[in-house]
Amino acid sequence: MRTHNKNQKPSRHIIRQLQAKKGAPLHAVAHHKRGIALQFARFRAAGIGAFTAFLAVLGPGLLAGLSDDDPAGITTYSMLGTDHGYRLLWIIPASTILLVQFHLMAVRIGAASGKGFVGVIRDRWGRGWGYFAVLGLLFANFGTICAEYAGISAAGSLVGIPAWISSPIAAVLISLIVVLGSFHRIERILLIISSTLALYIIDGILAAPDWSAVWHNSVVPHMPVDNLGWIAIAATLGTTLAPWGLAFIQSYAVDKKITVANLKWERVDVVIGSLLTGVIGLAIAVACAATLNRAGVHINDASDAAAALRPLAGSFATVLFGAGLLGASLLAAAIVPLATAYSIAEGIGAPASLDLDSRHFQYFYAAFVGLTVTAASVVSLPGLPLIPLIYTSQVVNAVMLPLHVIALVLLARDPVVMGDARSGGITTFTAWVSIALIVACVVALMVSWIAS
């Protein structure tokens, strides 16, 4: 007679049968081999240390944080340093603190509910609010996706590659990686691409800034002297704490099967990703403050900053800035459509994951490929006014940011959604204080736009 080994893992067929008996869809069991809880159990049983356990959850915080340093973000940080020197550097560390706060909240909601941002809204507040969230994110995110491909074309133009070549090639490669790759393979590729952003730290050092001024203005707030300064503060806050980034980290954490029990190590991932985002943003602003601001140069976008650095800091600095721009663009060109595809699938009640077959996930993959192809095509068209499209998307992002973080706070306090993992009083109070700061910055930005 065949004996049963209690340590033997059940086969996929048995797991499917058990899940099917419980009424769960078949695609719900496809993650069992790579579930974070199982990885933790194997690591502990093998006596492997805490660092390896941390590697098991590494990804959501790092990717969501670093993808905020996209072409729009690089342009914002560049203009902050170019137009205002060291004076307003403090807004970057301040924004980084808010990024840590709300990314942790989004991950906690995802871990407790097992659903992405739009999925939780749909389940808790009804389909109508879910559709509203999808439409808002779709409208705002499409302009941002176009900005990512504009960054790819701008980086290509630095070495003489036209947009009609660089954008379609990037779109095809990114689509193939996402559609054909497994979850872990896609994650590894994205993490490798994100490492190119470290080039901006080197750029900041090569610029030979006044380090005492950098330190002082990074920790001591100085108020703007004109409306442009207030716009720069609001834009920096908005580009660091983007609604699509908040939606992505929650959905991606769910896709990676992060649970409440894993939050101890996932918090480390979120903090590291957010701090790196702030350090890179600060390095970009410092590099431009030490060179372009000192020379009285004015720029309109990140490619202008890269070109302007050549006579001031040398061709090597230009190469580093351009390579960082390309890496940032490729990373965000994958992350933002993914965030949008997650939201669309969650909004219509369809499965959303990077690790299951296309038969179960046709809506998810169709949304990703459709957004990618359309954005790359738009950027490739000659003479198309991209700036108004991107500008409009940033206005929508600015309006959506307070709504998004308010929804996060309400959901994090909801016992129906969170159970025992709901936020405490101190966490909620600090979140509302942060929201008041965000609303004030958005109102200042709106007033400045209306007055201009």
C-alpha positions in Angstrom: 0.0 0.0 0.0 1.2 3.5 -0.8 2.0 5.5 2.3 1.4 9.2 2.6 4.4 11.5 3.3 3.2 14.4 5.3 6.1 16.5 4.1 5.3 15.7 0.4 4.0 18.7 -1.5 0.6 18.2 -3.2 0.7 18.1 -6.9 -0.7 20.8 -9.1 -3.6 18.5 -10.1 -4.6 17.9 -6.5 -4.4 21.6 -5.7 -6.6 22.4 -8.7 -9.2 19.9 -7.6 -9.2 21.2 -4.0 -9.6 24.8 -5.3 -12.3 23.8 -7.8 -14.3 22.2 -5.0 -14.2 25.5 -3.1 -15.5 27.3 -6.1 -12.3 29.1 -6.9 -11.3 29.7 -10.5 -8.6 27.5 -11.9 -6.3 30.4 -12.6 -6.3 31.2 -8.8 -4.0 28.3 -8.0 -1.3 29.0 -10.6 0.8 31.0 -8.1 1.2 28.2 -5.6 4.7 27.3 -6.7 6.0 30.9 -6.3 3.9 32.1 -3.4 5.9 34.2 -1.0 4.6 32.3 2.0 5.9 29.0 0.6 9.3 30.6 -0.2 9.5 31.8 3.4 8.7 28.4 4.7 11.4 26.8 2.5 13.9 29.4 3.6 13.2 29.0 7.3 13.3 25.2 7.0 16.6 25.3 5.3 18.0 27.6 7.9 18.6 30.5 5.4 18.9 33.9 7.0 16.8 37.0 7.0 18.5 38.5 3.9 17.4 35.7 1.7 13.9 36.1 3.1 14.0 39.8 2.2 15.0 38.9 -1.4 11.8 36.8 -1.6 9.7 39.9 -1.3 12.0 42.3 -3.1 10.4 44.0 -6.1 7.1 46.0 -5.6 8.6 48.8 -3.5 11.8 49.1 -5.6 10.1 49.0 -9.0 7.2 51.3 -8.0 9.6 53.8 -6.4 12.2 53.9 -9.1 9.6 54.1 -11.9 8.6 57.5 -10.5 12.0 58.7 -11.8 10.5 58.6 -15.3 11.1 61.1 -18.1 8.4 63.4 -16.6 10.1 63.1 -13.2 13.6 63.6 -14.6 12.4 66.7 -16.4 10.7 68.1 -13.3 13.8 67.5 -11.1 16.1 69.0 -13.9 14.0 72.1 -14.1 13.8 72.4 -10.3 17.6 72.5 -10.1 18.1 74.6 -13.3 15.5 77.3 -12.6 15.8 77.5 -8.8 19.3 76.2 -8.0 19.7 74.7 -4.5 16.9 76.7 -2.9 14.0 74.3 -3.3 15.9 71.0 -2.9 14.0 70.3 0.4 10.8 69.4 -1.5 12.4 66.2 -2.8 13.1 64.7 0.7 9.7 65.9 1.8 8.1 64.1 -1.1 10.1 61.0 -0.4 8.7 60.8 3.1 5.1 61.0 1.7 6.1 58.3 -0.9 7.1 55.9 1.8 4.0 56.6 3.8 1.4 56.0 1.0 3.3 53.2 -0.7 3.3 51.3 2.6 -0.4 52.0 3.0 -1.1 50.7 -0.6 0.9 47.6 0.0 -0.8 46.9 3.3 -4.3 47.2 1.7 -3.2 44.9 -1.1 -1.8 42.3 1.3 -4.9 42.4 3.6 -7.5 42.4 0.8 -5.7 40.4 -1.9 -6.9 42.9 -4.5 -5.5 45.9 -6.4 -6.7 49.5 -5.9 -9.5 49.4 -8.4 -10.5 45.9 -7.4 -11.0 47.0 -3.8 -13.0 50.0 -4.8 -15.2 47.9 -7.0 -15.8 45.4 -4.3 -16.3 47.9 -1.5 -18.1 50.8 -3.1 -19.6 49.3 -6.2 -19.0 49.0 -9.9 -19.8 52.7 -10.6 -16.9 53.9 -8.5 -14.7 51.2 -10.0 -15.4 52.3 -13.5 -14.8 55.9 -12.4 -11.4 55.0 -11.0 -10.5 53.1 -14.2 -11.5 55.9 -16.5 -9.5 58.5 -14.5 -6.4 56.4 -14.4 -6.7 55.5 -18.1 -7.0 59.1 -19.2 -4.2 60.3 -17.0 -1.9 57.3 -17.6 -2.1 57.4 -21.4 -0.5 60.8 -21.5 2.2 59.5 -19.1 2.8 56.5 -21.3 3.3 58.8 -24.2 5.8 60.8 -22.1 7.8 57.6 -21.4 8.1 56.8 -25.2 8.9 60.5 -25.8 11.8 59.9 -23.3 12.9 56.9 -25.3 12.9 58.9 -28.5 14.7 61.8 -26.8 17.4 59.5 -25.6 17.7 58.0 -29.0 17.9 61.4 -30.6 21.1 62.1 -28.5 22.9 59.5 -30.7 21.0 60.2 -33.9 18.2 57.6 -33.8 14.9 59.0 -35.0 11.7 58.6 -33.0 10.0 56.5 -35.7 12.7 53.9 -35.2 13.4 54.0 -31.4 9.8 54.1 -30.2 8.4 51.1 -32.2 11.4 48.9 -31.5 11.1 49.6 -27.7 7.4 49.0 -27.8 7.8 45.6 -29.5 10.6 44.5 -27.2 8.7 45.5 -24.0 5.5 43.8 -25.3 7.3 40.6 -26.0 9.0 40.5 -22.6 5.7 41.1 -20.8 3.4 38.8 -22.8 5.9 35.9 -23.2 7.8 36.2 -20.0 7.0 34.7 -16.6 6.5 36.8 -13.5 10.0 36.3 -12.2 11.7 36.8 -15.5 9.9 40.0 -16.1 10.7 41.2 -12.6 14.4 40.4 -13.0 14.6 42.3 -16.3 12.8 45.4 -14.8 15.1 45.3 -11.8 18.2 45.2 -14.1 16.8 48.2 -16.1 16.1 50.1 -12.9 19.8 49.8 -12.0 20.7 52.2 -14.8 19.2 55.0 -12.7 22.2 54.9 -10.5 24.1 56.7 -13.3 22.3 59.9 -12.1 24.1 59.6 -8.8 27.4 59.6 -10.6 26.3 62.6 -12.6 25.4 64.5 -9.4 28.9 63.8 -8.1 30.7 64.8 -11.4 28.9 68.1 -11.3 31.0 69.1 -8.3 28.2 70.9 -6.4 28.5 73.0 -3.3 27.9 70.2 -0.8 27.3 72.5 2.1 24.5 74.3 0.1 23.1 70.9 -0.9 22.9 69.7 2.6 21.5 72.9 4.0 18.8 73.4 1.4 17.8 69.7 1.5 16.9 69.8 5.2 15.9 73.5 5.7 12.8 74.5 3.8 13.0 77.8 1.9 9.8 79.3 0.5 9.6 80.2 -3.2 10.0 83.8 -4.3 7.5 83.6 -7.2 4.7 81.6 -8.7 7.1 79.5 -10.7 8.6 78.3 -7.5 5.3 77.2 -6.2 4.6 75.4 -9.5 8.0 73.6 -9.2 7.1 72.5 -5.6 3.7 71.1 -6.6 5.1 69.5 -9.8 7.9 67.8 -7.8 5.4 66.5 -5.3 3.1 65.2 -8.0 5.8 63.5 -10.1 7.2 61.8 -7.0 3.8 60.6 -5.6 2.0 59.7 -8.8 -1.4 58.0 -8.8 -0.3 55.3 -11.3 2.6 54.4 -9.0 0.2 54.0 -6.0 -2.1 51.8 -8.1 0.9 49.8 -9.5 2.5 48.9 -6.1 -0.8 47.6 -4.7 -1.7 45.5 -7.7 1.9 44.3 -8.2 2.1 43.3 -4.5 -1.1 41.3 -4.9 0.4 39.7 -8.0 3.5 38.7 -6.1 1.3 37.2 -3.4 2.5 39.5 -0.6 0.5 38.8 2.6 0.1 40.6 5.9 2.6 38.1 7.4 5.2 39.2 4.9 4.8 42.9 5.5 7.8 43.1 7.8 10.2 42.5 5.0 8.1 44.2 2.3 8.3 47.4 4.4 12.1 47.3 3.9 11.6 46.9 0.1 9.3 49.9 0.1 11.6 52.1 2.2 14.6 51.2 0.1 12.8 51.9 -3.2 11.4 55.2 -2.0 14.8 56.4 -0.6 16.6 55.5 -3.8 13.9 57.5 -5.7 14.6 60.5 -3.6 18.4 60.2 -3.8 18.2 59.9 -7.6 15.8 62.8 -7.9 18.1 64.9 -5.6 21.2 63.9 -7.7 19.4 65.1 -10.9 18.4 68.4 -9.4 21.9 68.9 -7.8 23.6 68.2 -11.1 21.5 70.8 -12.9 21.8 73.3 -10.1 25.6 73.1 -10.1 25.9 73.5 -13.8 22.9 74.8 -15.7 21.7 77.1 -13.0 25.1 78.5 -12.5 25.5 79.2 -16.3 22.0 80.7 -16.6 20.8 78.0 -19.0 17.0 77.4 -19.5 15.6 73.9 -20.5 12.3 72.5 -21.5 12.8 68.8 -21.0 15.2 66.1 -19.9 16.9 65.8 -23.3 17.7 69.6 -23.2 19.4 69.0 -19.8 21.5 66.2 -21.2 22.6 68.2 -24.2 23.3 71.4 -22.2 25.5 69.4 -19.8 28.1 68.7 -22.5 29.9 72.1 -22.6 29.5 72.5 -18.8 30.3 69.1 -17.3 31.9 67.2 -20.2 30.6 64.7 -22.7 30.8 61.8 -20.2 28.2 63.6 -18.0 26.0 63.9 -21.1 26.4 60.2 -21.9 25.5 59.3 -18.3 22.5 61.6 -18.3 21.3 60.2 -21.6 21.8 56.6 -20.6 19.9 57.2 -17.4 17.1 58.8 -19.4 16.9 55.7 -21.6 16.8 53.3 -18.7 14.2 55.4 -16.8 12.1 55.6 -20.0 12.2 51.8 -20.6 11.4 51.0 -17.0 8.4 53.4 -16.9 7.3 52.4 -20.4 6.8 48.9 -18.9 5.5 49.9 -15.5 2.8 52.5 -16.4 1.0 50.3 -19.0 1.2 47.5 -16.5 -0.4 49.7 -13.8 -3.1 50.7 -16.2 -3.7 47.1 -17.4 -4.0 45.9 -13.8 -6.6 48.7 -13.2 -8.6 48.0 -16.3 -8.8 44.2 -15.6 -9.7 44.8 -12.0 -12.4 47.3 -13.0 -14.2 44.9 -15.3 -13.7 42.0 -12.9 -11.2 40.1 -15.1 -8.1 38.3 -13.8 -4.9 40.3 -13.8 -1.4 38.8 -13.4 1.9 38.5 -15.2 2.3 34.8 -14.6 -0.7 33.0 -16.1 -1.6 31.9 -19.5 -3.1 34.4 -22.0 -6.3 32.3 -22.2 -7.3 33.4 -18.7 -5.8 36.9 -19.1 -6.7 38.1 -22.5 -8.2 41.4 -21.3 -5.1 42.1 -19.1 -2.6 41.5 -21.9 -4.8 43.1 -24.6 -4.9 46.3 -22.5 -1.2 46.3 -22.0 -0.3 45.7 -25.7 -3.0 48.2 -26.8 -1.7 51.0 -24.6 1.9 50.3 -25.6 1.3 50.2 -29.3 -1.0 53.3 -29.3 1.5 55.4 -27.2 4.5 54.4 -29.3 2.5 55.2 -32.5 1.5 58.6 -31.2 5.1 59.5 -30.3 6.3 58.3 -33.7 4.0 60.6 -35.7 5.9 63.6 -37.0 4.7 67.0 -35.9 2.1 65.8 -33.4 1.7 68.2 -30.4 2.8 65.9 -27.6 3.3 68.6 -25.0 -0.4 69.5 -24.7 -1.3 65.8 -24.3 1.4 65.2 -21.7 0.5 68.5 -20.0 -3.2 67.6 -19.8 -2.4 64.2 -18.3 -0.3 65.8 -15.6 -3.2 68.1 -14.8 -5.5 65.0 -14.4 -2.8 63.4 -12.3 -2.7 66.5 -10.0 -6.4 66.4 -9.6 -6.5 62.6 -9.0 -3.7 62.5 -6.4 -5.8 63.8 -3.5 -8.7 61.6 -4.5 -6.4 58.6 -4.6 -4.7 59.1 -1.3 -8.0 59.9 0.4 -9.4 56.6 -0.9 -6.4 54.8 0.4 -6.8 56.3 3.9 -10.5 55.4 4.0 -9.9 51.8 2.8 -7.0 51.3 5.2 -9.3 52.2 8.1 -12.2 50.0 6.8 -12.5 46.8 8.9 -14.5 45.2 6.1 -11.5 45.5 3.8 -8.6 45.2 6.3 -9.9 43.1 9.1 -7.3 43.1 12.0 -4.8 44.8 9.7 -6.6 48.1 9.6 -4.6 51.3 10.2 -4.3 52.7 13.7 -5.1 56.1 14.9 -1.6 57.6 14.7 -1.1 56.3 11.2 -4.4 57.7 10.1 -3.8 61.1 11.7 -0.4 61.5 10.0 -1.9 60.4 6.7 -4.6 63.2 6.9 -1.9 65.7 7.7 0.0 64.6 4.6 -3.2 64.8 2.5 -3.7 68.4 3.7 -0.1 69.2 2.5 -0.9 67.5 -0.9 -4.2 69.4 -1.3 -2.4 72.7 -0.5 0.2 72.1 -3.1 -2.4 71.1 -5.7 -4.4 74.2 -5.0 -1.3 76.3 -5.3 -0.5 74.7 -8.6 -4.1 75.3 -9.9 -4.0 78.9 -8.8 -0.7 79.4 -10.5 -2.0 77.8 -13.7 -5.2 80.0 -13.7 -3.2 83.1 -13.0 -0.6 82.5 -15.8 
